Amino acid sequence: MSGSLFLAETQAFLKALASETRQQIMQEFATSAALTVGEIAERCGIGQSTASEQLTILRQGGLVTSTRAGKQVRYRADPSRISDQLEVLGDFLARCCPPTGADDP
């Protein structure tokens, strides 16, 4: 993966996690496999337009996927991409900021 692609994907992933509202939305996927914008809005106590905006950022960050079934779009967490991004981020942090004592003999 090129450095600029890594940076862009990682920034989008971290941005998606940076909001308490988006964190709350992600928690909803822990109890439901797939949810519509309306269901997210109702469960989180936010407007549908806000839910839609937040889901777009989560999708751009690689945390959720969407599928269309007729007029409804259903969103679900994307555990594979989340796991991949966490691994890449962990590797990056280990290289740039090794744990204290990691270089000690």
CYANA upper distance limits for C-alpha pairs under 8 A (distance plus 0.5 A):
  1 MET  CA      5 LEU  CA      7.07
  1 MET  CA      6 PHE  CA      6.74
  2 SER  CA      6 PHE  CA      6.58
  3 GLY  CA      7 LEU  CA      6.58
  4 SER  CA      8 ALA  CA      6.62
  5 LEU  CA      9 GLU  CA      6.60
  6 PHE  CA     10 THR  CA      6.42
  7 LEU  CA     11 GLN  CA      6.42
  8 ALA  CA     12 ALA  CA      6.68
  9 GLU  CA     13 PHE  CA      6.64
  9 GLU  CA     61 GLY  CA      7.41
 10 THR  CA     14 LEU  CA      6.58
 10 THR  CA     61 GLY  CA      8.37
 10 THR  CA     85 GLN  CA      7.59
 10 THR  CA     89 LEU  CA      7.66
 11 GLN  CA     15 LYS  CA      6.42
 11 GLN  CA     61 GLY  CA      8.42
 12 ALA  CA     16 ALA  CA      6.59
 12 ALA  CA     57 ILE  CA      8.38
 12 ALA  CA     60 GLN  CA      6.97
 12 ALA  CA     61 GLY  CA      4.94
 12 ALA  CA     62 GLY  CA      8.30
 13 PHE  CA     17 LEU  CA      7.05
 13 PHE  CA     58 LEU  CA      8.28
 13 PHE  CA     60 GLN  CA      8.19
 13 PHE  CA     61 GLY  CA      4.55
 13 PHE  CA     62 GLY  CA      6.81
 13 PHE  CA     63 LEU  CA      7.79
 13 PHE  CA     85 GLN  CA      7.88
 14 LEU  CA     18 ALA  CA      6.59
 14 LEU  CA     61 GLY  CA      7.86
 15 LYS  CA     19 SER  CA      8.00
 15 LYS  CA     57 ILE  CA      8.42
 15 LYS  CA     61 GLY  CA      7.67
 16 ALA  CA     22 ARG  CA      7.26
 16 ALA  CA     57 ILE  CA      6.24
 16 ALA  CA     58 LEU  CA      5.61
 16 ALA  CA     60 GLN  CA      8.29
 16 ALA  CA     61 GLY  CA      5.93
 16 ALA  CA     63 LEU  CA      8.17
 17 LEU  CA     22 ARG  CA      6.97
 17 LEU  CA     23 GLN  CA      6.64
 17 LEU  CA     58 LEU  CA      8.33
 18 ALA  CA     22 ARG  CA      8.09
 18 ALA  CA     23 GLN  CA      8.21
 19 SER  CA     23 GLN  CA      6.69
 20 GLU  CA     24 GLN  CA      6.59
 21 THR  CA     25 ILE  CA      6.76
 21 THR  CA     44 CYS  CA      8.44
 21 THR  CA     54 GLN  CA      8.19
 22 ARG  CA     26 MET  CA      6.70
 22 ARG  CA     54 GLN  CA      6.66
 22 ARG  CA     55 LEU  CA      8.15
 22 ARG  CA     58 LEU  CA      7.67
 23 GLN  CA     27 GLN  CA      6.83
 24 GLN  CA     28 GLU  CA      7.13
 24 GLN  CA     44 CYS  CA      7.53
 25 ILE  CA     29 PHE  CA      7.53
 25 ILE  CA     40 ILE  CA      7.25
 25 ILE  CA     44 CYS  CA      7.37
 26 MET  CA     30 ALA  CA      7.61
 26 MET  CA     77 ALA  CA      7.75
 27 GLN  CA     31 THR  CA      8.03
 28 GLU  CA     32 SER  CA      6.94
 28 GLU  CA     40 ILE  CA      8.05
 28 GLU  CA     43 ARG  CA      8.24
 29 PHE  CA     33 ALA  CA      6.40
 29 PHE  CA     34 ALA  CA      7.39
 29 PHE  CA     35 LEU  CA      8.15
 29 PHE  CA     76 ARG  CA      6.97
 29 PHE  CA     77 ALA  CA      6.69
 33 ALA  CA     76 ARG  CA      6.41
 33 ALA  CA     77 ALA  CA      8.10
 34 ALA  CA     74 ARG  CA      6.19
 34 ALA  CA     75 TYR  CA      5.71
 34 ALA  CA     76 ARG  CA      5.06
 34 ALA  CA     77 ALA  CA      8.30
 35 LEU  CA     39 GLU  CA      6.37
 35 LEU  CA     40 ILE  CA      6.93
 35 LEU  CA     74 ARG  CA      5.65
 35 LEU  CA     75 TYR  CA      5.75
 35 LEU  CA     76 ARG  CA      7.08
 36 THR  CA     40 ILE  CA      6.78
 36 THR  CA     72 GLN  CA      7.41
 36 THR  CA     73 VAL  CA      6.40
 36 THR  CA     74 ARG  CA      5.15
 36 THR  CA     75 TYR  CA      6.60
 37 VAL  CA     41 ALA  CA      6.58
 37 VAL  CA     48 GLN  CA      6.72
 37 VAL  CA     51 ALA  CA      6.53
 37 VAL  CA     52 SER  CA      6.47
 37 VAL  CA     55 LEU  CA      8.42
 37 VAL  CA     73 VAL  CA      7.99
 37 VAL  CA     74 ARG  CA      7.96
 37 VAL  CA     75 TYR  CA      8.29
 38 GLY  CA     42 GLU  CA      6.64
 38 GLY  CA     48 GLN  CA      6.35
 38 GLY  CA     51 ALA  CA      8.32
 39 GLU  CA     43 ARG  CA      6.59
 40 ILE  CA     44 CYS  CA      6.44
 40 ILE  CA     48 GLN  CA      8.48
 40 ILE  CA     51 ALA  CA      7.00
 41 ALA  CA     45 GLY  CA      6.20
 41 ALA  CA     46 ILE  CA      5.35
 41 ALA  CA     47 GLY  CA      6.06
 41 ALA  CA     48 GLN  CA      5.77
 41 ALA  CA     50 THR  CA      8.23
 41 ALA  CA     51 ALA  CA      5.93
 42 GLU  CA     46 ILE  CA      7.15
 42 GLU  CA     47 GLY  CA      8.32
 46 ILE  CA     50 THR  CA      6.91
 46 ILE  CA     51 ALA  CA      7.02
 47 GLY  CA     51 ALA  CA      6.69
 48 GLN  CA     52 SER  CA      6.54
 49 SER  CA     53 GLU  CA      6.70
 50 THR  CA     54 GLN  CA      6.65
 51 ALA  CA     55 LEU  CA      6.55
 52 SER  CA     56 THR  CA      6.70
 53 GLU  CA     57 ILE  CA      7.05
 54 GLN  CA     58 LEU  CA      6.77
 55 LEU  CA     59 ARG  CA      6.51
 55 LEU  CA     64 VAL  CA      8.13
 56 THR  CA     60 GLN  CA      6.62
 57 ILE  CA     61 GLY  CA      6.60
 58 LEU  CA     62 GLY  CA      6.84
 58 LEU  CA     63 LEU  CA      5.83
 58 LEU  CA     64 VAL  CA      6.35
 59 ARG  CA     63 LEU  CA      6.22
 59 ARG  CA     64 VAL  CA      5.32
 59 ARG  CA     65 THR  CA      6.42
 59 ARG  CA     66 SER  CA      8.36
 62 GLY  CA     78 ASP  CA      7.62
 62 GLY  CA     81 ARG  CA      6.56
 62 GLY  CA     82 ILE  CA      7.18
 63 LEU  CA     77 ALA  CA      6.32
 63 LEU  CA     78 ASP  CA      5.92
 63 LEU  CA     79 PRO  CA      7.92
 63 LEU  CA     81 ARG  CA      7.25
 63 LEU  CA     82 ILE  CA      6.21
 64 VAL  CA     75 TYR  CA      6.92
 64 VAL  CA     76 ARG  CA      5.87
 64 VAL  CA     77 ALA  CA      4.78
 64 VAL  CA     78 ASP  CA      5.40
 65 THR  CA     75 TYR  CA      6.16
 65 THR  CA     76 ARG  CA      6.11
 65 THR  CA     77 ALA  CA      6.89
 65 THR  CA     78 ASP  CA      6.57
 66 SER  CA     73 VAL  CA      6.87
 66 SER  CA     74 ARG  CA      5.99
 66 SER  CA     75 TYR  CA      4.91
 66 SER  CA     76 ARG  CA      6.99
 67 THR  CA     73 VAL  CA      6.03
 67 THR  CA     74 ARG  CA      5.88
 67 THR  CA     75 TYR  CA      7.13
 68 ARG  CA     72 GLN  CA      6.25
 68 ARG  CA     73 VAL  CA      4.84
 68 ARG  CA     74 ARG  CA      6.81
 69 ALA  CA     73 VAL  CA      6.68
 69 ALA  CA     74 ARG  CA      8.01
 78 ASP  CA     82 ILE  CA      6.69
 79 PRO  CA     83 SER  CA      6.43
 80 SER  CA     84 ASP  CA      6.71
 81 ARG  CA     85 GLN  CA      6.56
 82 ILE  CA     86 LEU  CA      6.63
 83 SER  CA     87 GLU  CA      6.68
 84 ASP  CA     88 VAL  CA      6.77
 85 GLN  CA     89 LEU  CA      6.51
 86 LEU  CA     90 GLY  CA      6.43
 87 GLU  CA     91 ASP  CA      6.64
 88 VAL  CA     92 PHE  CA      6.69
 89 LEU  CA     93 LEU  CA      6.63
 90 GLY  CA     94 ALA  CA      6.57
 91 ASP  CA     95 ARG  CA      6.83
 92 PHE  CA     96 CYS  CA      6.68
 93 LEU  CA     97 CYS  CA      5.80
 93 LEU  CA     98 PRO  CA      7.43
 94 ALA  CA     98 PRO  CA      5.18
 94 ALA  CA     99 PRO  CA      7.65
 98 PRO  CA    102 ALA  CA      6.78
